[in-house]
């Protein structure tokens, strides 16, 4: 394979570099950026012309370098133009704390939660009490109070509301999920909660007519599925697999598919597009390749139905990638040209990133391309290692080798993002590969023929049975001993280094040239030396952490690879605990976590905790709650930290001064915000050292 066969890879690399430069260096003045790009091209041209007499520097290479400089500049400019914050009337330019009146349209289907309705809105105007209505741009995530009016909201509805749109806060616990970065990849930077009396619907039909039609059609198709699939798990999987609607997936179902490595089947992806294209090609097999007119009609039908399905299922990054690639292949067949699959893959990435450079930073986009490259390159090489004459055995081995190829290619990035490894991915891969094509075929047939008497009912029963079987096998696989290994923690440089080890190692195995052994061995030594250093630090670590846990108290003492956690009794067994501390503990190599209520007494060789007082090495901590308000003491207790928790009716900080001699006063998120604000003000007036966990994030003390 030569560079002439894969020109888009040569174009994609500098273009990606340009997008990366914008991400690293941020927004610069557009005129300055264009000027620097212009001078960059001139400088490159001058250097190349100076060395032009060198016979080793061909004209093609000269223009190639100039083109690379231009593409770097193009990647930067595309990112600049797509960044909504660069608009002079963007929400970013508004005050974060000031309450304003906004006009906005609902920009996404609503999501019904337990206590609220979540929707993305597109703001078009704003005013405060001193100004008239002014133009404004930007998107925001709004949580509406759950009531009959909010549940009736639809895409395109025009609303007016009063709120202080706030930017997403950074993570308030160490290593926690960063919602700010997550929404930034969607060009969304603000959020707010709206009580029922702070908003009003004033119109409708403000969105794109195409998307209005798509969302209404999808809503109707979901109703058809609900009529034929009465059990919640089967309906949830069908809605996700067929229509990309994942709102109905409960936690147990998500965990089962994630733990078995089958989560990809619940996100409409290249697998589904491939099955759909295969099914449509089978139905249109009567079209002869020699008949150009019919071949053109077949091409139009395939492209139309494929892209309609992509839009109907939400047009995720993986779907867009698959549709773009298949479009190149289908058009290539029409033109009777052989398409290089790697060039098509690079071309699809280049086209999608030109339209939306933020896709590069979305996990789904990254996983999709890594997985497909692995399947294209590794699958045939793994598959041919073992030839099985038996058809069933050969089909199973083909599925296993396909799963293995995808897993190898996505292993470093999966460990980086999800910190777990599904041991039985190969087994679940066989299950979902066999079931997905049949479910997709039956599902499409049901949606098309649900009104036909008997046939619609029969298709519904068959689809339900197949979904039930797939779910049962996935749950069974999850229950196998050692089904998932958790707690992996990689830094970004480690992930990329492991990819270099993987690529160079595969090249070494395929070429059998020992000179390539130096690269994976040297990089492997660096990685293992770093990991050994980290493990040594973990063995000797000692840390006390007061986490930011919504309306509750959560404290952990970490000693080596063991952790002891105290919390409000109501939090025992609550997923909120895992959300607050799990990533932090994994990053520290903690393997065992012991849970206790705040009232429990615990004593070990390295610490003791009793009556809400504890000593951890040389640091003393005491908890101050509602029960301490009536306590009187003639001799203040000497401690390092006093944690005010449980929202006590504390009139003055002086009440704490009478009980403790302390260095730092700590307020956690179990206290109401207005009380914390009052206490903070008093601390500042009295020159008392304090730490507000609710706004600054977790207090982490290295002991």
Phi and psi in degrees as a GROMACS rama.xvg file:
@    title "Ramachandran Plot"
@    xaxis  label "Phi"
@    yaxis  label "Psi"
@TYPE xy
-107.961  166.843  UNK-2
-62.3338  -28.1479  UNK-3
-65.9261  -26.5311  UNK-4
-82.1843  -19.2362  UNK-5
-129.507  59.4387  UNK-6
-63.7746  -30.4592  UNK-7
-70.6966  -23.4023  UNK-8
-67.4336  -39.2129  UNK-9
-66.2235  -32.0408  UNK-10
-77.471  -35.1018  UNK-11
-69.7933  -39.4449  UNK-12
-59.9852  -53.6518  UNK-13
-66.502  -29.9751  UNK-14
-64.5866  -42.9336  UNK-15
-62.4726  -37.9902  UNK-16
-62.4733  -40.0011  UNK-17
-63.1823  -42.6761  UNK-18
-63.7136  -40.7127  UNK-19
-63.7409  -39.3861  UNK-20
-61.9153  -40.0193  UNK-21
-65.3121  -39.8738  UNK-22
-65.5615  -38.0985  UNK-23
-77.4645  -42.2363  UNK-24
-98.0321  -11.2129  UNK-25
77.2133  -166.685  UNK-26
-79.062  126.235  UNK-27
-117.02  162.746  UNK-28
-58.7641  131.288  UNK-29
-61.233  -43.813  UNK-30
-63.4391  -38.7094  UNK-31
-65.5026  -39.6366  UNK-32
-63.6708  -45.2108  UNK-33
-64.5657  -37.9376  UNK-34
-65.2641  -43.3613  UNK-35
-65.4689  -37.4836  UNK-36
-64.138  -40.4438  UNK-37
-63.1703  -46.0809  UNK-38
-67.8672  -30.8895  UNK-39
-62.628  -42.738  UNK-40
-65.9004  -44.0697  UNK-41
-61.826  -42.2795  UNK-42
-63.7769  -43.3927  UNK-43
-62.0162  -42.6473  UNK-44
-63.619  -40.6782  UNK-45
-63.3495  -43.717  UNK-46
-61.6425  -43.6062  UNK-47
-68.534  -40.3459  UNK-48
-66.1367  -33.0877  UNK-49
-63.8194  -36.6309  UNK-50
-97.2151  12.2844  UNK-51
-60.7332  -34.978  UNK-52
-60.8694  -20.3553  UNK-53
-64.0972  116.843  UNK-54
-64.6482  -18.1245  UNK-55
-76.5123  -11.5235  UNK-56
-106.297  97.8351  UNK-57
-80.023  165.838  UNK-58
-62.0684  -39.7297  UNK-59
-61.8701  -42.8219  UNK-60
-67.6038  -36.679  UNK-61
-59.7207  -51.4287  UNK-62
-67.7599  -29.1818  UNK-63
-62.6878  -42.4455  UNK-64
-66.7451  -42.5528  UNK-65
-61.4637  -41.4401  UNK-66
-64.483  -37.7463  UNK-67
-63.3263  -41.9917  UNK-68
-61.9018  -42.4901  UNK-69
-64.236  -39.2717  UNK-70
-69.9055  -35.2864  UNK-71
-60.6546  -45.7841  UNK-72
-63.4951  -39.7467  UNK-73
-63.6673  -43.1247  UNK-74
-59.602  -41.3264  UNK-75
-64.8695  -45.1822  UNK-76
-66.3672  -41.2615  UNK-77
-60.7821  -41.0784  UNK-78
-65.2085  -40.9489  UNK-79
-62.3309  -46.8508  UNK-80
-66.0662  -36.1749  UNK-81
-78.013  -19.891  UNK-82
-73.4441  109.559  UNK-83
-62.3995  -24.5948  UNK-84
-66.8456  -16.1841  UNK-85
-78.8261  -7.54667  UNK-86
-72.4419  135.853  UNK-87
-66.6639  -15.7265  UNK-88
-111.693  20.3511  UNK-89
-71.8626  156.167  UNK-90
-56.8479  -26.0364  UNK-91
-59.4866  -25.9372  UNK-92
-81.7772  -8.46599  UNK-93
-87.8125  161.857  UNK-94
-70.1464  134.702  UNK-95
-71.8552  -29.5082  UNK-96
-97.6017  -17.9228  UNK-97
-79.0483  131.544  UNK-98
-81.0739  129.42  UNK-99
-132.257  168.353  UNK-100
-100.529  128.995  UNK-101
-122.66  148.809  UNK-102
-112.463  130.089  UNK-103
-151.45  161.408  UNK-104
-117.741  146.553  UNK-105
-68.2323  124.306  UNK-106
-109.687  7.48774  UNK-107
-155.582  160.197  UNK-108
-61.7713  144.06  UNK-109
-73.7893  153.58  UNK-110
-120.266  121.501  UNK-111
-88.6488  116.718  UNK-112
-102.183  -177.058  UNK-113
-64.1423  -38.4491  UNK-114
-126.666  4.17777  UNK-115
-155.286  169.106  UNK-116
-114.609  124.527  UNK-117
-102.399  134.583  UNK-118
-153.186  152.816  UNK-119
-94.8904  132.73  UNK-120
-117.182  151.975  UNK-121
-111.539  110.092  UNK-122
-79.4125  137.146  UNK-123
-122.96  -14.4047  UNK-124
-160.219  157.54  UNK-125
-154.763  156.288  UNK-126
-155.017  151.31  UNK-127
-113.876  -174.857  UNK-128
-67.2688  -16.2487  UNK-129
-105.761  -3.34301  UNK-130
-129.629  163.828  UNK-131
-87.3825  175.792  UNK-132
-62.4131  129.536  UNK-133
-126.379  151.918  UNK-134
-65.9256  144.483  UNK-135
-153.322  148.618  UNK-136
-129.552  156.142  UNK-137
133.876  157.643  UNK-138
-109.314  154.014  UNK-139
-146.085  150.7  UNK-140
-92.4979  122.458  UNK-141
-115.855  133.845  UNK-142
-107.299  109.993  UNK-143
-87.7249  142.682  UNK-144
-59.7565  135.368  UNK-145
-71.3562  117.462  UNK-146
-157.948  -177.806  UNK-147
-64.7574  -34.8857  UNK-148
-69.0345  -43.1697  UNK-149
-69.398  -31.8999  UNK-150
-70.733  -16.905  UNK-151
-90.9847  -3.40768  UNK-152
-63.5617  142.004  UNK-153
-133.581  163.2  UNK-154
-55.7008  132.857  UNK-155
93.778  -9.75328  UNK-156
-66.9009  138.971  UNK-157
-97.442  128.476  UNK-158
-128.185  158.137  UNK-159
-123.755  133.579  UNK-160
-147.666  159.057  UNK-161
-113.411  127.052  UNK-162
-168.227  162.334  UNK-163
-102.569  97.2441  UNK-164
-67.7629  119.791  UNK-165
-107.997  145.736  UNK-166
-71.3383  150.144  UNK-167
-60.9271  134.265  UNK-168
-79.195  152.6  UNK-169
-67.3747  166.012  UNK-170
-57.0878  135.303  UNK-171
-98.1264  4.45178  UNK-172
-133.32  146.911  UNK-173
-60.318  132.331  UNK-174
65.0832  13.9416  UNK-175
-74.2617  164.535  UNK-176
-58.2618  132.014  UNK-177
-98.5715  92.7834  UNK-178
-66.5158  -28.8383  UNK-179
-61.4492  -46.4844  UNK-180
-69.1133  -37.1448  UNK-181
-60.5606  -48.385  UNK-182
-75.0395  -24.3977  UNK-183
-63.1904  -31.4306  UNK-184
-69.358  -10.462  UNK-185
-110.366  12.2597  UNK-186
62.7939  33.2794  UNK-187
-119.072  129.097  UNK-188
-129.635  -1.4673  UNK-189
-132.086  159.456  UNK-190
-152.878  164.529  UNK-191
-167.745  161.385  UNK-192
-112.274  133.694  UNK-193
-116.964  113.047  UNK-194
-63.9947  164.251  UNK-195
-60.4275  -29.639  UNK-196
-91.4327  7.09859  UNK-197
-108.985  8.10759  UNK-198
-148.393  160.693  UNK-199
-153.51  137.121  UNK-200
-80.6046  127.372  UNK-201
-121.889  -1.07643  UNK-202
-177.63  -179.893  UNK-203
-151.341  174.17  UNK-204
73.4348  28.0627  UNK-205
-89.6815  -13.9084  UNK-206
-86.0109  -173.694  UNK-207
-68.607  130.249  UNK-208
-57.9073  -34.1968  UNK-209
-63.3843  -48.2525  UNK-210
-69.8562  -32.5411  UNK-211
-61.0087  -43.3066  UNK-212
-64.6631  -42.6233  UNK-213
-62.2102  -47.458  UNK-214
-67.6007  -37.2494  UNK-215
-66.5832  -40.8498  UNK-216
-64.0991  -44.1619  UNK-217
-63.8764  -39.0285  UNK-218
-61.434  -40.7138  UNK-219
-67.7565  -41.3222  UNK-220
-65.3199  -36.0015  UNK-221
-65.1265  -35.957  UNK-222
-63.3039  -39.2563  UNK-223
-63.3334  -43.8518  UNK-224
-61.9406  -42.3782  UNK-225
-63.2649  -33.4458  UNK-226
-67.7004  -30.0593  UNK-227
-103.636  -12.9941  UNK-228
-121.506  96.1684  UNK-229
-80.2603  -23.9607  UNK-230
-88.3495  138.594  UNK-231
-62.6367  -40.1102  UNK-232
-66.1021  -41.6627  UNK-233
-68.8152  -40.1412  UNK-234
-64.9437  -42.4636  UNK-235
-61.6018  -43.4031  UNK-236
-68.6797  -40.5698  UNK-237
-63.9203  -42.6655  UNK-238
-63.1448  -39.1709  UNK-239
-72.3106  -44.9862  UNK-240
-72.0197  -38.9357  UNK-241
-89.3455  -36.1637  UNK-242
-125.579  3.63666  UNK-243
70.3365  15.2689  UNK-244
-95.183  107.127  UNK-245
-105.568  11.5947  UNK-246
-64.8768  -28.5528  UNK-247
-88.0309  -3.64509  UNK-248
-73.275  116.468  UNK-249
-80.676  173.183  UNK-250
-63.0165  -43.3007  UNK-251
-61.3217  -40.0265  UNK-252
-67.7412  -44.4326  UNK-253
-60.5638  -45.2584  UNK-254
-63.407  -39.2453  UNK-255
-62.4467  -45.8282  UNK-256
-71.3214  -35.15  UNK-257
-69.3101  -42.7144  UNK-258
-67.5152  -22.9427  UNK-259
-101.498  3.63741  UNK-260
73.7871  23.0044  UNK-261
-111.797  13.3645  UNK-262
-61.1434  -28.0356  UNK-263
-62.5019  -25.514  UNK-264
-72.3119  -21.1381  UNK-265
-86.6066  -9.11033  UNK-266
-110.264  116.202  UNK-267
-54.6693  122.844  UNK-268
-143.377  -162.813  UNK-269
-60.6641  -31.0156  UNK-270
-58.4536  -46.7471  UNK-271
-68.5848  -40.9729  UNK-272
-64.2444  -40.8744  UNK-273
-61.7704  -42.7596  UNK-274
-63.9125  -43.318  UNK-275
-62.7857  -46.1718  UNK-276
-63.4849  -40.8773  UNK-277
-62.0929  -41.9848  UNK-278
-65.3557  -44.6401  UNK-279
-66.1355  -40.0455  UNK-280
-62.8769  -37.627  UNK-281
-64.4168  -42.0446  UNK-282
-68.7878  -26.5312  UNK-283
-104.704  23.217  UNK-284
-67.5326  -15.5024  UNK-285
-70.7369  -16.242  UNK-286
-72.7909  120.406  UNK-287
-81.5615  140.35  UNK-288
-63.7485  -24.9404  UNK-289
-78.7194  -17.0704  UNK-290
-91.5844  99.9854  UNK-291
-64.233  -40.9514  UNK-292
-63.7734  -47.5408  UNK-293
-65.285  -32.9538  UNK-294
-66.3553  -36.681  UNK-295
-66.2178  -42.25  UNK-296
-62.9058  -42.8292  UNK-297
-60.8784  -41.5695  UNK-298
-62.1006  -45.4649  UNK-299
-62.1932  -43.1603  UNK-300
-62.5528  -47.6737  UNK-301
-60.9229  -47.2353  UNK-302
-65.9338  -41.7823  UNK-303
-64.1244  -48.6013  UNK-304
-68.5939  -36.7792  UNK-305
-65.2532  -47.7119  UNK-306
-72.637  -29.4999  UNK-307
-64.1832  -42.8253  UNK-308
-63.2267  -39.9557  UNK-309
-62.1168  -45.7247  UNK-310
-67.0593  -38.9853  UNK-311
-65.2355  -31.2472  UNK-312
-94.7373  8.98568  UNK-313
103.707  -4.20864  UNK-314
51.3406  54.9671  UNK-315
-69.7362  168.302  UNK-316
-59.7107  -41.8195  UNK-317
-67.6627  -36.1296  UNK-318
-67.9335  -43.5868  UNK-319
-61.9474  -41.7189  UNK-320
-60.8202  -47.4016  UNK-321
-64.819  -43.8626  UNK-322
-64.6813  -40.8793  UNK-323
-63.5267  -43.8216  UNK-324
-63.5013  -47.8585  UNK-325
-64.459  -30.6198  UNK-326
-62.5637  -43.9002  UNK-327
-61.1567  -43.1958  UNK-328
-64.72  -45.3621  UNK-329
-64.7973  -42.834  UNK-330
-67.2672  -37.0781  UNK-331
-62.0417  -38.333  UNK-332
-65.3669  -37.9762  UNK-333
-62.9381  -40.6776  UNK-334
-84.8995  0.00254907  UNK-335
59.4039  42.7441  UNK-336
-117.738  143.283  UNK-337
-80.8522  126.096  UNK-338
-100.064  128.344  UNK-339
-78.4575  121.445  UNK-340
-64.1526  -35.7456  UNK-341
-69.1459  -38.1061  UNK-342
-66.6019  -39.1481  UNK-343
-64.0958  -39.1009  UNK-344
-63.777  -45.2152  UNK-345
-66.1899  -38.7691  UNK-346
-64.6906  -40.2663  UNK-347
-64.668  -40.8429  UNK-348
-65.3331  -42.9981  UNK-349
-61.0275  -45.3356  UNK-350
-65.4056  -46.352  UNK-351
-65.1347  -38.4342  UNK-352
-73.9839  -27.206  UNK-353
-64.2991  -37.9272  UNK-354
-77.9494  -34.5895  UNK-355
-153.112  91.8158  UNK-356
-65.9439  -18.8082  UNK-357
-68.2151  -16.6561  UNK-358
-58.1239  -29.5861  UNK-359
-58.3466  -28.5145  UNK-360
-100.068  7.44389  UNK-361
-92.1625  135.198  UNK-362
-59.4042  -42.6203  UNK-363
-59.8695  -40.5496  UNK-364
-63.7255  -46.4896  UNK-365
-64.3895  -47.8131  UNK-366
-61.4477  -38.8724  UNK-367
-60.5862  -46.5437  UNK-368
-74.2214  -39.1497  UNK-369
-61.4546  -44.9331  UNK-370
-63.179  -43.8059  UNK-371
-68.8762  -40.3149  UNK-372
-60.3001  -41.9757  UNK-373
-62.8378  -43.0481  UNK-374
-65.0975  -44.7878  UNK-375
-64.2042  -44.1667  UNK-376
-85.9503  -44.7394  UNK-377
-88.1914  -34.3935  UNK-378
-56.6183  -51.8337  UNK-379
-62.2309  -31.5586  UNK-380
-74.6537  -34.7668  UNK-381
-74.3769  -43.2736  UNK-382
-60.8962  -40.0705  UNK-383
-75.4374  -6.12544  UNK-384
-71.1822  -20.2608  UNK-385
-140.961  112.365  UNK-386
-98.1182  125.426  UNK-387
-117.308  121.67  UNK-388
-72.0998  -37.0063  UNK-389
-61.8012  130.361  UNK-390
-62.8105  -44.3688  UNK-391
-64.4954  -45.4572  UNK-392
-62.1259  -39.2893  UNK-393
-65.9788  -39.0755  UNK-394
-65.8638  -41.1453  UNK-395
-64.9594  -44.6119  UNK-396
-64.1148  -36.3568  UNK-397
-62.0075  -43.2271  UNK-398
-66.0181  -41.4094  UNK-399
-64.8352  -44.9145  UNK-400
-65.9357  -33.6196  UNK-401
-65.7275  -46.7246  UNK-402
-63.1243  -39.6608  UNK-403
-64.4699  -42.3417  UNK-404
-61.9752  -46.3165  UNK-405
-64.7965  -39.1447  UNK-406
-67.9978  -40.3665  UNK-407
-62.1632  -44.5793  UNK-408
-68.5517  -28.9162  UNK-409
-105.086  0.719675  UNK-410
-59.0439  -52.929  UNK-411
-60.6167  -43.8686  UNK-412
-71.7242  -31.2729  UNK-413
-68.518  -42.5143  UNK-414
-65.0956  -34.863  UNK-415
-65.8811  -43.5778  UNK-416
-87.3602  -39.0204  UNK-417
-112.001  -12.8983  UNK-418
60.3483  24.9369  UNK-419
-147.071  159.192  UNK-420
-129.784  118.029  UNK-421
-79.9348  108.706  UNK-422
-63.0706  -37.479  UNK-423
-99.7284  36.0496  UNK-424
-58.9381  -35.1426  UNK-425
-67.4735  -34.6924  UNK-426
-73.1888  -45.9955  UNK-427
-65.5652  -30.5558  UNK-428
-62.0301  -40.158  UNK-429
-64.2131  -42.3575  UNK-430
-62.6599  -52.3002  UNK-431
-73.1209  -31.4148  UNK-432
-63.9418  -40.1854  UNK-433
-72.3331  -39.6543  UNK-434
-81.0447  -35.9476  UNK-435
-59.7759  -44.8679  UNK-436
-64.7581  -39.9783  UNK-437
-69.9081  -39.131  UNK-438
-64.9301  -43.4135  UNK-439
-63.8321  -42.4248  UNK-440
-65.1788  -47.6121  UNK-441
-64.9467  -38.5211  UNK-442
-64.1877  -44.6124  UNK-443
-64.0772  -41.3012  UNK-444
-62.6151  -40.7802  UNK-445
-64.0193  -43.9267  UNK-446
-65.9569  -29.1826  UNK-447
-84.0528  -35.0714  UNK-448
-120.526  25.1727  UNK-449
-65.832  -22.1242  UNK-450
-84.7139  -11.6118  UNK-451
-76.1976  122.265  UNK-452
-56.1081  143.233  UNK-453
67.1172  -48.519  UNK-454
-63.5569  -46.2262  UNK-455
-60.8302  -43.5454  UNK-456
-63.1914  -43.7355  UNK-457
-63.798  -42.5924  UNK-458
-63.4569  -39.0082  UNK-459
-63.1927  -43.7025  UNK-460
-63.3697  -43.3798  UNK-461
-64.8468  -42.3501  UNK-462
-64.9943  -42.507  UNK-463
-62.5235  -43.7042  UNK-464
-62.6126  -42.6379  UNK-465
-67.2047  -41.7019  UNK-466
-64.3368  -41.2912  UNK-467
-62.2922  -41.343  UNK-468
-65.114  -45.1309  UNK-469
-63.6797  -45.405  UNK-470
-61.6667  -42.3946  UNK-471
-62.1672  -42.5938  UNK-472
-67.1871  -36.0341  UNK-473
-66.7942  -45.2427  UNK-474
-63.9788  -37.2002  UNK-475
-65.2216  -42.6027  UNK-476
-62.7074  -38.8994  UNK-477
-61.256  -31.4115  UNK-478
-82.0491  -6.95407  UNK-479
-63.7994  144.181  UNK-480
-57.6161  132.51  UNK-481
66.0402  32.4849  UNK-482
-66.4864  -27.6405  UNK-483
-141.11  135.589  UNK-484
-103.677  123.877  UNK-485
-115.318  165.396  UNK-486
98.4287  7.29172  UNK-487
-69.0506  139.746  UNK-488
-139.606  116.925  UNK-489
-119.954  139.248  UNK-490
-82.1847  163.34  UNK-491
-61.4992  -38.4746  UNK-492
-66.77  -32.7951  UNK-493
-65.7886  -41.197  UNK-494
-59.0752  -48.7121  UNK-495
-68.1181  -34.0908  UNK-496
-66.3008  -39.9275  UNK-497
-63.3611  -34.527  UNK-498
-65.5659  -38.4518  UNK-499
-63.9705  -40.8958  UNK-500
-61.0001  -43.8068  UNK-501
-63.467  -47.9945  UNK-502
-65.2833  -47.0852  UNK-503
-68.8698  -34.1971  UNK-504
-66.8421  -42.4903  UNK-505
-64.5279  -41.1325  UNK-506
-62.011  -38.7121  UNK-507
-64.4097  -43.5123  UNK-508
-65.6477  -36.6699  UNK-509
-79.0045  -38.1  UNK-510
-88.7909  -23.3752  UNK-511
56.4865  32.72  UNK-512
-102.935  115.038  UNK-513
-63.383  -20.73  UNK-514
-63.8133  -21.3662  UNK-515
-83.0814  -7.84076  UNK-516
-67.7976  -24.5392  UNK-517
-61.4708  -39.5987  UNK-518
-66.096  -57.1225  UNK-519
-64.4346  -33.6314  UNK-520
-67.5624  -45.453  UNK-521
-66.9285  -43.0277  UNK-522
-66.7156  -38.5928  UNK-523
-62.1674  -39.6039  UNK-524
-63.2038  -42.1656  UNK-525
-60.7233  -45.8606  UNK-526
-64.1083  -45.109  UNK-527
-70.3371  -33.8413  UNK-528
-65.6442  -42.1333  UNK-529
-63.6975  -43.5637  UNK-530
-65.097  -37.6484  UNK-531
-63.0532  -39.338  UNK-532
-63.8042  -43.2967  UNK-533
-64.2268  -42.6  UNK-534
-62.2714  -39.277  UNK-535
-62.9597  -41.6139  UNK-536
-64.6272  -38.2587  UNK-537
-64.8651  -39.1159  UNK-538
-62.3739  -35.0931  UNK-539
-101.085  7.40595  UNK-540
-80.0078  150.938  UNK-541
-147.238  123.079  UNK-542
-147.164  138.912  UNK-543
-114.982  129.764  UNK-544
-132.791  127.34  UNK-545
-105.667  108.204  UNK-546
-82.6137  159.417  UNK-547
-88.6322  101.8  UNK-548
-121.766  122.611  UNK-549
-53.8175  120.205  UNK-550
55.3971  29.8589  UNK-551
-154.955  169.099  UNK-552
-110.086  134.269  UNK-553
-144.714  117.323  UNK-554
-128.173  136.974  UNK-555
-131.701  140.126  UNK-556
-115.086  121.863  UNK-557
-109.272  125.329  UNK-558
-132.804  108.072  UNK-559
65.3364  -127.23  UNK-560
-99.1044  12.048  UNK-561
-111.566  148.882  UNK-562
-136.977  139.587  UNK-563
-119.435  127.721  UNK-564
-121.758  133.472  UNK-565
-114.154  143.898  UNK-566
-156.158  168.276  UNK-567
-57.6331  141.553  UNK-568
-56.9052  -30.7487  UNK-569
-68.9862  -15.9843  UNK-570
-88.6789  -13.6647  UNK-571
-58.4596  121.777  UNK-572
82.3453  2.8416  UNK-573
-86.0119  133.696  UNK-574
-59.9311  -18.735  UNK-575
-58.7943  -32.5666  UNK-576
-65.2156  -47.526  UNK-577
-62.1227  -40.8763  UNK-578
-60.9949  -38.6055  UNK-579
-76.4874  -38.8349  UNK-580
-119.121  -14.6021  UNK-581
-60.3165  -48.2359  UNK-582
-62.195  -38.6464  UNK-583
-61.6406  -45.7432  UNK-584
-66.4727  -40.2384  UNK-585
-62.1579  -40.8591  UNK-586
-65.3154  -22.0191  UNK-587
-96.9172  3.64478  UNK-588
73.9553  22.0089  UNK-589
-73.6498  129.417  UNK-590
-111.416  -18.0557  UNK-591
-133.959  129.698  UNK-592
-128.909  122.91  UNK-593
-107.297  124.799  UNK-594
-102.973  139.372  UNK-595
-142.248  155.166  UNK-596
-77.1904  158.851  UNK-597
-58.7003  -28.5789  UNK-598
-80.3295  -13.839  UNK-599
-71.3717  144.864  UNK-600
-100.605  134.336  UNK-601
-136.48  133.436  UNK-602
-136.16  127.178  UNK-603
-138.012  -179.469  UNK-604
-65.2248  -28.4905  UNK-605
-101.375  -8.58605  UNK-606
-164.231  165.433  UNK-607
-139.833  151.323  UNK-608
-144.089  121.978  UNK-609
-153.845  137.083  UNK-610
53.0596  42.2317  UNK-611
61.1297  28.5275  UNK-612
-132.283  140.89  UNK-613
-147.826  153.607  UNK-614
-123.98  125.16  UNK-615
-121.695  102.772  UNK-616
57.2762  -119.062  UNK-617
-100.737  9.98355  UNK-618
-106.558  131.589  UNK-619
-110.223  133.884  UNK-620
-126.315  136.678  UNK-621
-131.538  137.926  UNK-622
-95.5352  132.714  UNK-623
-114.913  116.878  UNK-624
-130.44  -165.878  UNK-625
-58.2766  -33.977  UNK-626
-70.2225  -13.5299  UNK-627
-90.6041  -5.65528  UNK-628
-63.5974  -33.52  UNK-629
-95.3061  0.0978222  UNK-630
-78.2146  134.05  UNK-631
-121.843  141.367  UNK-632
-143.136  135.449  UNK-633
-85.8476  -20.1855  UNK-634
-122.206  103.895  UNK-635
-60.1773  141.098  UNK-636
-80.8032  131.222  UNK-637
-88.3347  117.323  UNK-638
-137.684  169.01  UNK-639
-89.2263  -41.4113  UNK-640
-132.282  137.783  UNK-641
-115.372  121.459  UNK-642
-99.9107  113.327  UNK-643
-85.0505  120.917  UNK-644
-142.253  166.874  UNK-645
76.0372  11.1568  UNK-646
59.1169  52.7642  UNK-647
-68.9679  156.471  UNK-648
-84.0225  65.769  UNK-649
-85.3655  116.507  UNK-650
-78.9512  -36.2382  UNK-651
-149.456  150.01  UNK-652
-62.7489  -23.0314  UNK-653
-58.8385  -29.6239  UNK-654
-61.5184  -32.5218  UNK-655
-77.1896  -37.1003  UNK-656
-59.437  -31.7093  UNK-657
-71.9211  -21.9276  UNK-658
-101.511  -26.6169  UNK-659
-135.291  146.706  UNK-660
-105.634  108.791  UNK-661
-132.237  165.808  UNK-662
-96.7169  -41.8785  UNK-663
-137.644  136.913  UNK-664
-100.615  130.971  UNK-665
-119.322  132.258  UNK-666
-113.797  123.858  UNK-667
-101.131  -178.233  UNK-668
-78.5887  2.6321  UNK-669
-79.363  -8.51664  UNK-670
-94.7644  151.964  UNK-671
-72.0674  146.038  UNK-672
-58.3376  -38.4623  UNK-673
-69.1918  -32.6451  UNK-674
-69.0286  -43.0943  UNK-675
-60.5573  -41.4178  UNK-676
-60.7499  -40.0727  UNK-677
-65.9711  -44.9931  UNK-678
-66.0515  -39.4088  UNK-679
-61.5901  -43.2996  UNK-680
-61.0101  -42.0306  UNK-681
-65.9498  -40.047  UNK-682
-61.4929  -42.0312  UNK-683
-64.1377  -38.3328  UNK-684
-68.627  -35.4185  UNK-685
-92.4144  2.07107  UNK-686
58.6292  44.323  UNK-687
-98.6746  132.02  UNK-688
-70.524  129.745  UNK-689
-142.05  164.385  UNK-690
-141.971  122.698  UNK-691
-100.835  102.186  UNK-692
-65.3447  -31.0597  UNK-693
-66.9085  -26.154  UNK-694
-113.327  -32.7516  UNK-695
-90.2253  -15.5442  UNK-696
96.8408  -176.077  UNK-697
-59.2866  143.522  UNK-698
-92.2859  114.951  UNK-699
-113.75  120.69  UNK-700
-114.591  118.623  UNK-701
-85.5176  119.177  UNK-702
